[in-house]
């Protein structure tokens, strides 16, 4: 069968640009999926709701010897390829300060070291970096003695692929900045990146059996020994942590059933005009992007198919220069790592509390984490101090969406939010020290909120 011209051109550019063999196989699959009817879309009317899931609290605490054994065969992997561009940053998002003197990576390193000490386990820790986050992130972790496990790499690199013109599906050309011609293929790339980098074989050779993977901006994602022991005892090849959906889950992905199997539907897979995604009563379970993988099973799948696991396509439509909406329209072919729940036989999902899912995607989220709604404990846990679903923050995008403007308007730190349900700011408002928000609060500017002010209540 002849290869379509645009497919051959994209693959040729990818290979010339150093894309590795396993990742080329996955790119070839995504290009094939792109040619299918309704490529990358998953209408709600073909899906069915998912029934109850086992709850984390139902999983028993393993005895100390069993906890040590399973954690000694576990590696923690954090997805760390993102720059904080949506917050106006040019460096790794994981180097944003979340509490005074503590950045994301500082908190994660503290969590890992505390878990090792508690269970006397080696528990290696790796980052999946991009070329732009690698050096600064590894430099930030060098201050933690003993964090790196001898014989194992501290990180591995995510893949990349050519951006494709939206009109003719050819690789885009952008001489003004050739780096903008490339993009990451979504976090579903982790499986082929592990193999292509040699990291998967290195982990298996070191006697490691399982991986716990989560985003570096989700500080609630600690390696829970109950899930680790459950995965090992039940021989679960893949597990995805899910939370009960709320109205705040406007993005991300939800679980559903399709033709007898569990699938994950992301926002970008919802057809235009399909309003079903936000129905949290129908789609009760939402993806946390905390996953558990049996590395031996992953290796077996990739021996049969280097591009395994077979993941659904996500078509992400952007412009070649994301800062310039007038630049050439492109599509990025992506996949989600959690979507492996629909392609790995025996994969399971487990219901976890919201405390394990507190990602920081915007300055709205950052304000909550910096406030007294969360307490950072000595072992690195971000402990919620609120009752119920927690405060929902909405800051005026014109003044707060970028980190410099955000910092300027909270010069003395975040207000108290642990007794706040909703905190909305319209206009240009600067907050003094010791401000307390209670209940439902809306503040309109321009104004300065004085020190010690109590809002709402």
Secondary structure by P-SEA (a helix, b strand, c coil): ccccaaaaaaaaaaaaacccaaaaaaaaaaaaaaacccccccccccbbbbcccccccccccccaaaaaaaaaabbbbbbccccccccccccccccccccccccaaaaaaaaaaaaaaaccccbbbbbbccccccaaaaaaacccccccccccccbbbbbbbbbbbcccccbbbbccccccccccccccaaaaaaaaaaaaaaaaaacccbbbbbbcccccccccaaaaaaaaaacccbbbbbccccccccccbbbbbcccbbbbbccccccccccccccccccccccccccccaaaaaaaaaaacccccbbbbbbbbbcccccccccccccccccccccccccccccbbbbbccccccccccaaaaaaaaccccccccccccccccccccbbbbccccccccaaaaaaaacccccccccccbbbbccbbbbccbbbbccbbbbbccccccccccccc
